[in-house]
Amino acid sequence: MRFDDYELLVTLNETKTLRQAAEVLYISQPAVSQRLKSIEEQWGTQIFIRTKKELIVTSAGEKIIEHAKHVVDKETHLMDSINRNRSNIDGKVTIGVASLIGYTIIPSVLEKFLKEYPMVNVQVQVGSTSKIVTNADKYHVSITRGNKVLNKENVLLFSDEHYLVAPKNKPIEEQPLIEFQADAWYSNQLKQFFEARFNRPYLPQIHVDQITTCRELLLNDVGMTVLPSLITNTMDLSNFHVEKVEIDGVALLRDTFISYDSRVLELPQVKSFIDLITEEYK
């Protein structure tokens, strides 16, 4: 039986007449009579005894109507829940982010997102851009540095400049060079800048795997390095030599992309996250 049929039985039991049931359901009285006859044929038993005054429920009809009430109540509850969720966004968002993004912008973005959508569960995986790109299909959203993700929608969030940073307590030429792990193109750009800037071979003395470690070394007056503005914006640079990085007169920029399959936009919680972060950095 259809939901409408169960609803008809409940309404007939409440109104006790074909005419009043027809008025409640906005259908004709003959249509009510015909549908009731069809329902009784499906059950193979009489549900109501028709009298001139009212409908009287049979013994078998009481059991059928009790079942009909359960069906109607359950479906009504389900519809109410669905309608509530249309305004109260919940669910899960999985995000893969490059390490630098996880350290800098994700905390503030998630603070705003969860304040606006407190019922959403968020899972964040932080790693190198190459790792995030490789595992992009595991996430609703990927945020990477430098590289786009193939076969995904790729939206440029921002491009940040770079700066040579070194403590002022000794000549910059005497500072040991710190190198952080990066992709080949990026590393080659830094090599080209240093060799042109200092007129000597690019020979890093300190090697680290995270760019944030470079920041901590600098804060402890150790070495010189190149940092993106994402990092320098978090530092008090008054005690540092700061020099904008340019190669052949062109500023060194690093792009940050947000990538996703267009189909995930059908998930309200994912679309809301994408909308929030793109609005934040448009």
Buried (B, 14 or more C-beta within 10 A) or exposed (E): BEEEBBBBBBBBBEBBBBEBBBBBBEBEBEEBBEBBEEBBEEBEEBBBEEEEEEBEBBEBBEBBBEEBBEBBEEEEEEEEEEEEEEEEBEBEBBBBBBBBBBBBBBEEBBEEBEEEBEEBEBEBBBBBBEBBBEEBEEBBBBBBBBBBBEEBBBBEBBEBBBBBBBBEEEEBEEBBBBBBBBEEEBBEBBBBBBEEBBEEEBEBEBEBEBBBBBBEBBEEBBBBBBBBBBBBEEBEBEEBBBBEBBBEEEEBBBBBBBBBBEEBBEBBBBBBBBEBBEEBBE
